[in-house]
Amino acid sequence: MSSPATFSDDPWRPGQKVHILSGPFAGMDGAITWIDRQAGTVRVEIDFFGRPTPVDLTTAAIRPAG
């Protein structure tokens, strides 16, 4: 019998450094700035052309950096 996931089971945190795995920004690193746990999406700020740029991604498209 499994129990529902709790907040403490969620691996993602604001400020966490992540690596983007898929999509047009694949291969780039950034930091999580916002999380929508219900939708399974995160906003990651990346450095794009020398400017901080927010991109919205699914949690499946990222992994912890490092």
C-alpha positions as CSV (number, residue, x, y, z in Angstrom):
1,M,0.0,0.0,0.0
2,S,1.5,3.3,-1.0
3,S,0.8,6.7,0.5
4,P,0.3,9.9,-1.3
5,A,3.3,12.1,-2.0
6,T,3.9,14.8,0.5
7,F,5.7,18.1,0.2
8,S,8.8,16.6,1.8
9,D,8.9,13.9,-1.0
10,D,9.2,16.6,-3.7
11,P,12.8,17.0,-4.8
12,W,12.4,20.5,-6.3
13,R,13.0,23.7,-4.3
14,P,13.1,27.4,-5.3
15,G,16.8,28.4,-5.8
16,Q,17.8,24.9,-6.7
17,K,20.2,24.6,-9.6
18,V,18.9,22.3,-12.4
19,H,20.0,21.1,-15.8
20,I,17.5,21.2,-18.7
21,L,17.2,17.8,-20.5
22,S,14.8,18.5,-23.3
23,G,13.3,21.2,-25.4
24,P,14.8,24.3,-27.1
25,F,17.0,25.0,-24.0
26,A,18.3,21.4,-23.5
27,G,21.8,21.4,-22.2
28,M,21.5,24.7,-20.3
29,D,21.6,25.2,-16.5
30,G,19.5,27.5,-14.5
31,A,17.8,28.0,-11.1
32,I,14.2,27.2,-10.2
33,T,12.3,30.5,-9.3
34,W,8.8,29.1,-9.1
35,I,7.0,25.8,-8.8
36,D,3.5,24.7,-9.6
37,R,3.3,21.3,-7.9
38,Q,-0.2,20.7,-9.0
39,A,0.6,21.1,-12.7
40,G,4.1,19.5,-12.4
41,T,5.8,22.6,-13.8
42,V,8.6,24.8,-12.8
43,R,9.9,28.2,-13.9
44,V,13.7,28.2,-14.4
45,E,15.8,31.3,-14.9
46,I,18.5,30.8,-17.4
47,D,21.2,33.1,-18.8
48,F,20.2,33.6,-22.5
49,F,22.3,36.0,-24.6
50,G,23.7,37.5,-21.4
51,R,20.2,38.2,-19.9
52,P,18.3,36.3,-17.2
53,T,15.4,34.7,-18.9
54,P,12.5,32.7,-17.3
55,V,11.4,29.6,-19.0
56,D,8.5,27.3,-17.9
57,L,9.2,23.6,-18.0
58,T,7.8,20.3,-16.9
59,T,9.6,18.6,-14.0
60,A,10.3,15.7,-16.5
61,A,12.4,18.1,-18.5
62,I,14.9,18.9,-15.7
63,R,17.3,17.1,-13.4
64,P,19.4,18.5,-10.5
65,A,22.6,20.1,-11.7
66,G,25.9,18.7,-10.9
